[in-house]
Amino acid sequence: MLSVDAKSGKPPKRSQEKGYTYPIEADIYVKDEFDPNSIVLVQTLQLLNQKVEEQDHKLLKDIVSRIANESVSSKNYSVFKEYVRRFVNGLGFSEKFSVNETEDIFNILIEIWENPKFASYVLKKVYNEDVSDAVIPIGKEISDQLPEDVQQLDPKAITLFYKALKDGKEKVNNIRLMVLGMCGVGKTSLVKNLIRDFRKKLSEPLSTEGIDVHRCKLTTDGDWFLDKELKVVRYEYRMQKVVTKNTNPATSANDEIASSHDLFVNTVTSSKDHETQTQSEPLQTIKEKIALHKEDDIVGLKFAKMMVETSSDHSEKRKALLDESKNEVTVSVWDFAGQPQYYSTHQFFLNKRSIYIVVMDMTKELKDAVGDSEEIGIWCGSVDDCTYLDIFKFWLNAIHMNSDYQSKTQQRKTIKKTVILVGTRKDKMKGNDLEEKENIMNSYFDNALFSFDHGSPIFEHIYPKRFLVDNLTPNDSAFAELRKEIVSLAAEQDYWGEEYPVRWIHMEQTLDKMRDEKRQIEHIKTVEEEDLKNLHPLGKEELTLFLEIQHKQGNIIFFNTGELKNFVVLAPQWIIEAFRCFIPHNQKIESTVLKDWEEYIKHAILKPNVLLEVMKNSPPYIHEYKNAVVRYMEYLNVIAKPVTSVLDITGVLDQQKRVCEETSGIDDHNPTMLDCHIVPCLLRFPPPPLKKFTSPDIPRTPVLAFVFCGKFMPPSFFHRLVAVCIRAWPISKESNLYCLFNGLAIFALNSSSTYTLRIWYRDFIIYARIACYSKNAKLEEFVWLFQGVRHKLEKSLHDFVCQSSSEFEEYIQCPNMQEYIHNEGLLRVAQFKYETEIFCSYCSIPHTVKQSDALKHWFKEWLDQKETDDN
């Protein structure tokens, strides 16, 4: 770059002697952001623009503008290289620009390329233009090579990721192993036998509460050990590997940078007028400057080199650790609690980037009822006594639901094997030898899988090889074989070997250090401060992207919305711990709160004094963030504050248009909330005879049904929908009792409670119906209300589904049916959009249902639109 006079801040006399006159000194705020040399570069470009002809001015502006825009967008080096060539071939070293002036512009282009902020300032100051706000889209050929989690982001985030990738990248091979099964089947003992550190001190384990997560590395012989002392060495090794790769002459991006410098030097050497131009500054000086730029850290690896140089400890112990773990595979083992009350939150952690072990106790028959089966059925969706087969099917269905293979928004993908079936209690099984016991195990799992429908996609998830283990024998060869198969299976997944920015390694290490300090949740400002301490800070925008990707991969919990964007959950199991506090167990409760506590246990009503007791009995890392705990539980629809009133719909038909235009339809009036919470998943009592609520003998709509694909719906979906409704409409009361039950809820849609919404579920179907206690009611006058309710229910379920890939379809139960009957007389709404009537095969008298009769309450706007289109 050009040098400046220390006092004046202007270039030396050499430049002034060339006839330059300098404009007013640069903006004061710029002096704080850029060094004096950079400011002088801007002044120089302004002057050079004044001296060139209009055509050349246009070409120079185009070159500067294109490089500036590329600097702040996708950072595609080939673009920079191409436009530098255009400058050299079209303007440099000619009667238009001397060698010195060519050197000045070349330095300006380099500074613009390296410094996006400077690029924006140059365009504004010299050409009075802003860098384009439009995101330059990355070509499909490039975007298809990015990690799938990144491809699903918005264009701006994809571009930001691609820019970070250009500064250096590494391939990531991480295994996320989820161990699932009923309480007491031996999951924790299995995990201990897989990990060397635990195997050496194997003892009778306590039942897991929530989730235990163990982060491991692989040794060269395939064993697993906890990633503690090795952690720092591993980060250094990753840095060293990237530095070595990117400083290799055959692969270094710096070679490309050098080629542009060499182009400039070669052109200077061959230029006809270089002899006269170099009198003011020797050619050797120019070459030295070019050589300095040639070593510039364009690819952003200087920070990696610094880290290796400053932090590497080459002690024999560290070398031994590094040699033992040269295998770059890491494993995080998630040991899920088997108690069914945790099932509603476990599903937040199941995703497509996981390998699963489903564990079954071989001494239990599939048809055997699980202990406390009635209560367990509440959590896993079984109406009758819950059996071991029900638990097995629940987990396989939950895995498939969260596998992202059902989404209608994408073409159906090929399902890859991700589920390994493991049988425990080998030592307690019947059978005389290992072969006989393995045959029994295979028959056991075959019978369990036969319970799924023919052609079910569940089968495609199952790995063919099964394992039978004895957890009391740590040297059982089955454990080593299981570890090997897990790694082999993970290596076949699409996410294996995906490339991520090398500069993200620093932030990974930062999060690990925070976890090591037992920090499970942190304020975002603290995380941002930690980022600034790194050798290569990501900055707020890229840090947010990093956190969102980490969230997608299940390493942290980060919701970039509302108040929750102010927190980062570093240890995902913190959410489970927080939820666990709300489950009544052996808490010590103050005597003054006992009556309200009993009401909480019976009716799931969480009053403020009970909430205080819950938080008081929680661990310090939960209690310290009690307000955040409440926000997370509300956001996840685990708890909800009830509303106290709704708009009286009598005489407000003029509001029909307003309500119908809003997504929520009903709850836009900022309702007052009751000073308590309801915890729907803790509702225990089943409703009285269902017919009384689902088929009342009063004016009513047909039953609207949301039927989930694959014949599976986790009960948590219904519990969360109840939470949404609790926040939207007051809970109905009969005989002075709230109409909230396990599996059914009723809400008042108007202040007089004459219109009520009833929602209930069974198996894989959620039902809804609106009824009116006024026998003179004309339902057709309030279709806007019904449609507002449907939009609310539909949108909420879609929000839940977005967190997995399960889909549902809407059905209308035959309007001629006098009573609701589960999964009978259902007419597919989508079919009505192509046919004017559909045959009902359920009713005793054969008949058809007209499109208008089926849809006139819940889908009136669609019928009106169709009529308009037809006319």
N, C-alpha and C positions, 0 to 999 in steps of 0.2 A: 504494500500500500504506500501511498505518498506519505512522507514525513511532514510534520508541522512544527512551526516555531512555538516554543514553550510559552512565550509571553503573549504573542499576538493570536495564536491559534490558527494562523494562516500558513499556506505552503511556503517553502523557502523561496529566495529570490529567483531561483532558476525558473520557476513557473511564472513569476511575475514578469520576468524579462521576456516571456513569450507573448506579452501583450494582454494577459488576463486581467480583468478588473473584477473584484469580488463583490458579490451582493451583500446586503445587510446580514449581520451575523445570524447564524441559525437560531431557531426557536430555543428559548431557555430550557423548556422541558425536554427537548431532544438532547441537550448537553448531558442531562442526567442519565439518559437511556443509552446513548451511543458514545464511543470514544471520539476524541477530536479528529482522528484520521478518517473515521467514517463520515463525519460531518463534512470534511473537506472533499471527500469523494462525491457527495451530493452537489456541492458547489461546483466542482469540476464538471460534472455531467451537465449542469445547467448552462455553463459557459460553452461547452462543446456543442450543445444543441443550438445555441445562438449562432454559431459560425457556419454550420453546414446548410446546404441547400435543402429546399423543401422535400425533395424526393428522398434524399439521404436521411433527413430528419425523420421521415415516416418509417424508413427501414430500421433506424436505430431505436426508435420508440417501440416498434413491433418486437424487436429482439429483447429489449429491456422488459417490456410488459409480459412477454411470454415466459421468460425465465422467472420473473417475480411471481407470477401466478402459479407456476409450477413449484416454486419454493414453498409457498404456503398451502399447497394442496397435496398432490400425490407424490411429489418429490421424485419424479421419474428421471433418473440420471441421463437417459438417452435423449430426452428433450433438451436438457442443459447442454449436452455435448453437441447436438445438432445446431442449436442457435448460436453457440460460440463459433462453430465452423462458418455459419452464415456471416457472422460479424467479420471474422478473419478474411474470408474470401470476398466479401462484398464491400467492406469499408476500411479495414485495417491496412496499415503499411502502404498507403497510397497518398495521392495528392490531397485526399480528403482528411486523413489523419496521419500524423507523423508516427515514428516509432514510440516516442514518449507518450503521445496522446493515445496511441493504441494500447500501450501498457496501462495507462490510467483507466481506460474503459474496461480492459480485461480484468483489472483488479476490482473495478466496480461490479462487474458481472459475478465474479467469485464471491464478493461480499454479499450481494443480493441472494445468491444461491444458498449460502451458508446461514444467513440470518433472515428468517421470514419477517421479523418485525422491521428490519431495515428495508426489506423489499417493499413492504407496504408503505413505509415512509417515503421512499424514493419515488414511487409512482404518484403519491399525493403531492409531494413537494415539487417535483420536476414537471410532471405532466397533468397535475390536478385530476388524477383518476384514482379510484379505489380499486384495490385488488378484488377481483370478482368474488362475490359472495356465493355464487353458484358452485356447488360441489361438482368437480370434474369427475364424471363417473368412471369407475375402473372397468376395463373390458371384462367380458364374461370369461374369457380364457384365463385371466388373472384371478378374478374373484372365485372361480371354481376351484382354484388351488388353495384358497384360504380355508382355515378351520370352519366346519359347518356352523358352529356357534356364532362365528363372526359374520358369515354369509346372511344370517337371519337379522342382522342389525340394520339400521338405517344407513343410507349412502354416506352421510357425514362420518359416522362411526367407522364404517368400512374403510373409508379413505384415511382416517386417522390411524387405524391399525396398519394399513399398508405402508404408510409413511414410517411408522415405528419399525416395521419389518425391514425397510430399506436400510436402516442403520445397523443391521446385524440380526441374525436369527439363529435359533437352535431348534432341533427336533426334540419333542417331548414324548416320553413313554411312561405314562402314569397309569397305574391300575387302581381302580376304585372297587374294592371287594365288599359286597354287602352280604352279611350272614343273617338269614331270616329263619324264623320258625317259632313254634309255640314255646311258652315258658317251660323250662325244665327238661328240654330235649337234649341239652348238652352243647349248645352253641358256644358258650364262653369257654368251656373246656376244649372244644375243637379249635377255637382261635388260639388258645394258649399252646396247643400242640403244634400249630403252624409257625409260631414265632419263637425263635431260639431263646430269647431272654426270659420268656415265661415258662418255657419247657423245662428249664433247669430247676425251677422252684415250683413245680406243679403241685397244687393243693386243691382241696374241694372249694370250688368257686362259689361266691355269693351270686344271687340272681342279679342280672344287669338291670339297672334302673335307667330308662331312657335309651341312650346310645353311648357306647364306648368307642372311641376312635383311636387307632394305633397306626402311626406313620412309620413305615419300614423301608429298608433298603435290601437289595438282593446281594448275597455274597457270590463269589465266582462259582461256587459249587451248587448254587440254587437255593440255599437256605435264606431265611428272612430274619432280620434283626432290627431292633428299634433304632430309628434314625435320630439319635441324640448327639453323642460326642462327635459323630461323623459329619454332622450337619454343615459346620463351617467349612470343613475340608471339601465337601461335595460342592458347595457354591463356588469355591475357588477353582475346583476342577472344571466345572461348567464354564467359568469365565476363561480359564486357561485354554480350554478346547476351542472356544469361539475365537479367541485372539489368535491362536495358532492357525486356525482355518483361514481367517481373514487376512493374515499377513503372509500367507502362501502366495508366491508370485503367480501361480497358475489360477488362483481363485479370487485374489484380492480385488475388491471394488476400487481400491486406491489406484490400481493400474489404469483403470478407465479415467480417473481424474488426471493421472499423469499424462495420458495420451493427449489431452487437451493442452496441457502445459508444453509437452513436446512439440505439438503442432505449432504453438506460438513461437517457441524457440527456433524451430526449423524455418519458420517463415521469416523470422528476423534475420537469420543467417543468410537466407537466399534473397532477401530484399535488395533491390537495386540501390536504394538510397540509404542503406543502413550506415554507410561510412560517414556521411555528413551528419546524420541524426545523432550518432553516438558520441559526437564531440562534447555535448553537454553532459552526457552520462555514459560511461563506457558500457559496451555490450556485455562485458563480464558481470557488471553490476546487475543488469537486467536478468541475466541467467541465474545469478545467485538468488534474486528475489523469486524467480520461477521455481528454483530448487526448493526454496523455503515453502512455497505453496504446495509443491509436490508432496511434502510430508504432512500437509494439513489433514486433520482427523475428520475427513468428510463422512466416513461411514460410522462415526460415533463410537469408535472402539477404544478411544483413549482412556475412557473411564474404566473399561474392562482391564486394560493393561495396568492402570494405576492400582486397581484393586488387587490384582495378582501380585504386583511388585511390592505393595505396601502391607498386605495382610498374609501372604503365604508364609507358613511356618514349616520349614523342611525338616522337622524333627523326625526321628526314626518311627515314633509312634504314629504320627500323622501319615507318613508314607505308607506304613503298614495298613492303616485303615483305608487309605485310598486304593492301595493295591487290592485289598480284599473286596472292595466295592466298585471295581472298574465297570461292572455291569451298571448301565445307566437307568435301569428300571426301578421305579419307586412304587410302593404298594401302600395304600391307606385302607386299613381293615376296619369296617364298621360293624360292630357287634350290637345288633338291635335287641332291645328288651322284648321278651315274648309276651309280657302282660298285655292283654287286648286293649286296655284303656289307652295305650300309647299308639294304637293303630291309626287313629285319625290324624296324628302328626307325623308318623313315620313316612307317610306317603309324600310329604314335602321333599324328602331326600332321595326318593327313587327316581332315577333318570336313565337315559339311553347310554350314558357313558359309564355304565357299571357292569361288573361281572357279579353274578348272584350265586350264593350257595343256599339252597333251601333244605333245611335239616328236619328229618323226621325220626322219631323214636321207634325202632323196629319191634319193641315189645308191646306197642299199643296197636290195637286193631283200628282200621279206618272208620269203622262204624261206632267205635266207643265214644261216649259223650265225654267232653272235656270237663274238668272240674268247674263248678259254678257256671255251667254251660248256658243257663238262662241269661246271666249277666254278660257273658262273653258274646252271646248272639247279638246283643245290642251293638257291639262294636264291629263285628265282622259281617253283619247283615243276615244272619241266620234267624229265621222266624221261630223254628222249633229248637229243640235241644241242639247245641252246637257240637259237632263231632270233629275228630281229627281230620277227616276228609274235608270238612268245611274250611278248616284252617288252611289246609294244603291248597285248596282251590282259591281261597282268598288271596294268598300271597302270589300265586301264579297269575291270577287275573290282575292284581295290582301292578305286577311287573310289566305285563303287556300294556296295560292302560298308560303307563308312564314311559313306554318305549318309543313313542313318536312314530309309530308305524301305521296308525289309524287315521291320521289327519286327512281331512278331505281337501285341505288347501294345497296338498302336494300329491304327486303321483305316489302310488303305493311302493314302498321300498322293499327290497329283499330283506327279510328278517334274518339276522345272524344269531348263531347260538350264543346265549349269554348265561344260561341257567344250568348249574351243576346240582344234581340231586345227591344228597349224602344221608346215609342211614347210620344211626348211632346205637349204642348198647349192643355191640357185636358179642360181647362176652356174656350177655344175658339172654341171647336168642336161643331158640330151639335149633337143633341141627347138630350133627356129629362132627362135621369138619367145615373148613372155610368154603369149599365149593357149594355145599348144601345151604349154608347160610346166605351165600351170595345169590343163589337161586331163589331163596325165600324173599330176599330184598328186592330182586328184580320183579318178582310176581307182585309184591306189595306196591311198587311204584307203577307197574303196568296197570293194575286195577284202579289206582288213583287217577291215572291219566285217562283211562277208559270212561271216566265220568264226564269228560268234556264232549261236546258235540262233535260229530264226524266233520273233519275238515277245519276244525278250530285252529286259528293261527297260534294258539298257545303251544301246540306241538313243535312249531318251528323254532321256538326259543330254547327247547330242551337239548342239552348236550347229551349225546348217546352214552357216553361212559359214565357209570355211577360208582360211588365209593361207599364202602362199608368200613366203619372205623370203631376202634376201641379206645375211648378217651383216657382210659387208665393205663394204657401202654404207649408212652411217648415215642418209643422207638419203632412203633408200627410203621411198616414201609408204606402204608396207604397215605400217610401224611406227606411224605416226600413226593409221591406220585401226584397227589392232589395239588401241591404247590407248583409242580412242573406243568400240569394241565391248565392251571389258572393263567400262568404266564403265556402259554401257547395260545389259549383261547383269546386273551386280550390282544395279542399281536395280530389277530385276524380282523380286529374291529376297524372301522373307518377312521376313528380318531387317533389310531396308533401312528406315531411319527409325525403328527401335525407340527407345523412350524410356528413359533411364537417369537416376539421381539426379545433379543438378548438383553436389552436394557430393562426388561421387566424382572430379570433375576434379582436385582437389588430390592425391588418392592416385595417379591416373594420372601426374600431373606428377612426383610423388615417385619412382615407379618408373622413369620416363624419366631423371631425374637420376642415379639409381643406375646405370642402364645406361650413361649417358654417362661415368660414372666407371669404366667397365669392370668393374663388379660384376655377375657373371653369376649368382651364387647367394649367398643371404644367410640368416642365422639369423632365425627369425620374431621374436625379441625385438628385433632391429635394425629390422625393418620396423615393429614396433609403436612403437618409439621415434621413428622417422621420422614415423609417423602423428600422434603427440602434438605434434610440432613444427608441424603444419599449423594454419591459422586455425580450421578446423572439424574436429577429430579425429573419426574414425569410431567409435572404441572397439573393443574386441576382437571383440565379436560381429558387428558390421557389417563390420569389416575382414575377418573370416573369410569372410563372405558375398561381399564384393567380390573376394577372392582366388579363391574357388571359381568365380565367374562369369568372371573373367579366365582361369582354367584351362580352363573349358568352351569359351571362345572361342579358345583356343590361344595367348594372349598370354604366359602364364607356365605353369609347372608347379607345382602345389600339391596334394599328397595329404594330406587332413585325417585322417590315420590313423597310429597307432603313432609310431615315431621320426621318420617323414618329415614329420609336421605341424610339426616344428621347423625346417623349411627351406622357402625359396621360391626356385625357379629362375626368375630374372628373364629370362634369355635361353634359350628352349627348345632352341636348338641346343647348349647345354651338355650335354644328355643325349646327343646324337649324338657330341659330342667325347669324353664319358666312355666311351661304347660303343666308339668307335674305338680307344681305348687297349688294348682287349682283343683287337683283331684283329692277329695277327702281321704285321708289315711290316718296316721296316728299323730296328728298335730296336737300340741298342747294349747287349748283354747281357754281364754279368760272366762270366768263364770258369768260375767255381765253380757257375754256375747253368745252364750250357749243356745238360747232360744232361736236367735237368728241363724246360728250355725246349723241347728237341726232343720230349719226351713231350707237352708242351702242344700243340705244332703237330700232332703225329700223332693224339693221342687226346683233346684238349680238356680235359686234367686240369690244373687251375690250382692249383699248390701255393703255400703261403705265400711261399716265397722268390721264386717267379715273379711272384706278385702284387706283391711289393715292387719287383721290377724294372719291372713294368708301370707302377706308380705313379711310380717314380723317373724314368721316361722320359716321363711325361706333363707337360703345361704346368702352370705354377704354380697357375692357377685350378682345375685338377683335383686336383693333388697336395695342395693345402691342405685339400681336403674329401674325402680318400681314404676315410674311414669312411663318409661320406654316399654316395660313389660306389658302394661295395659294397652299401649298403642299397637304393639305387635299383635297381641291377642285379638284386638278389634280389627286390625287390618286383615288378619287371616280368618276372620269370621269365627273365631273360637268363642268369643264373648260378644255381647251386644247390649247397648242401652236401649230400653224400650221408649217409644214415643208416648205422649199422653193424650194427643188429640189429632184429628184429621180435619180437613176442610169438609164442611157439611155440603153434600152434593145436591141437596134439595134446592131447586130454584137456581142452579148455577149452570144450566145447559149452555149459557153463553160462553162458558169457559172451555167448552168441548174442544175447540180448535187449538187453544193454547196447550191444553193437556196432551192432546194427541201429537203435537209437534215435538214434545219433549221426550227424551229417551227414558227418563225415569217415570214419567207419566203422573206420579202421585205425590212423591215425597219432596216436592220442590218448595215447600212453604216454610222451611226452617222450623220444624216442630220442636216443642219443648220435650226434653228427655227426662224420664224418671231417674231419680237419684239411686240407681242400682244397675246391675248387669244381670243378664240371663246367660247361662252356659248351656246351650242346647244339647251338647253331647253328653251332659250329665243327667238329662231327663230320664227317669227310670220307669215311671208308671205307664203301662199301656193304656190306650183309650178304652172307655166302656164300649159296648157293642158298636162296631164300626159303622153299621148301617145308619145309626142315629145321626152321625156326623157327615157321612159321605153321600147319603141318599135321603135328605130331609124331604118331607112331603110339603114343600113350599115352592114358589117360583124359583127356578134355578137354571143355570147354564148346563150344557152337556159337559161331561168330564173331559178335561184336556190332559193328555198324557205325554210325558217326556220319556221316551223309551231308549235306553242306552244300548249301544252296540255291544256285541259280544256277550249279551245277557249278564252283564256285571256292572254294578254301580257301588262304590264304597259308601257306606252309610254316612261318612263324613260330608259327602256332597249334600245330602238332605239336611244335616245339622247346620251346615254353613248357609244353606238357603233359608232355613228358619231364622238364623241370625240376621240375614239381610231383611227379611220381612219384619222382624222385631223392630228394626230401626226405621222401617217405612210406615208401618200401620200399628195402631194399638192392638194389644192382645185381647181377644174376646173373653168375656167372663160369663159363666153360667153357674147358678147356685153360689155366687160370690167366689168362684174358683176360676183361676186362669185356665183357658183351654190350651194348655201346652202339655203334650204327652210324648212318650217315646214312640215316634213314628207318625205323629199327627199334630197339627197346629191350626188354630183358627184366629183370624184377624178381622177387626172391624174396619170397613172401608169408608164409613161416614160417621158423623158425630152421634147419631141416634142408634148406631149399631144395627140398623135394619139390613144393610148389605154386608155380607161376611165372605171372606176368602177362606177356603179350606184347602190345605195342602197335606198330603200324606204320601207314604211310599211303601212299596213291598218289592222285595228282590231288586230288580234292576229298573224299576219304573217309578217315577215321581208323578203323582196325580195332583190336579188342581180343579176346583169348582167354586163358583160364586153362587150364593143363594141369598134370597131376600125374604125377610120375615113378614113383609107386608104382602098380604095375599092379593091386593089390587095392583101390585107393581107391574109395570110394563117394561120388561127387560130390554126391549128394543130401543127404549129411550136412553139407555145408559151403556150402549155398546162402547162408547168412548172410554168409559171407566174400565170395562172388561179388557179392552185392548191395551190400556195403560198398564194394567196388572200383568197381562201376558208379556208385554215388552220388558217389564221389570224382572220377571222370573226367567225369561229367555236370556236376557243379557247377563244376569247373574250366573246362570249355569254355563254360559259360554265363557265367562271369566274364569270359572273353576276349571273348565275343560282346557283352557289355554295353558294351564300349568301342567297338564298331561296331554295326551293326544286322543283321548276317548271322544267319540262323537255320540250324539243322540238325535233322534228324529221325533217330530211331533205327530201325535195321533189324536183323533176325536173319538170318544166312545159313542156308539150308536145312540142317537137322541131318543130312540124308541124304548131303550132299556129303562125300566122303572128303578132298578137298583144297580149300584156299582158292583161289578164282579171283576176280580183281578185278572188282567191279561185276556179279557174276552170282549168281543164286539168292537175291537179297535180298528178304526179306519184311518189309513195313512193320509195326512194332510197333503203331502207332495203329490200324491196320486190325483187328488181333487183338482189340482191345477192343470191337469190334462184331460180329465174326464168329468162330465157333468153329473154323473151319479155312480155310486159304487154299491155292489151287492153286499148285504150283511149276511154272513153265514152263521151267526150265532143265534139270532132270534128264532123262536119256534115257528113263526109264520114267515116264510121267505119274502123278502122285500128288498128294495134298493133305497139308498139314502141319497137325496139330492145334494148337490154341491152347496146350494144356498142354505138348506136346512142345517147342514153340518157346520158351516163356517160363519153363519150370520152373527154369532155372538163374539167369538174369539178373533175372527179374521175379517171383520166387516170392512176395514179399509182396503183389503186386498180385493174383495168382491166389488166394491165401489170403483176401484181403479180398473178392474177387468171390464166392468160395464162401460166405463168411459172409453177405454181402448177399443172395445167392440163397436161403439157408436161412431 
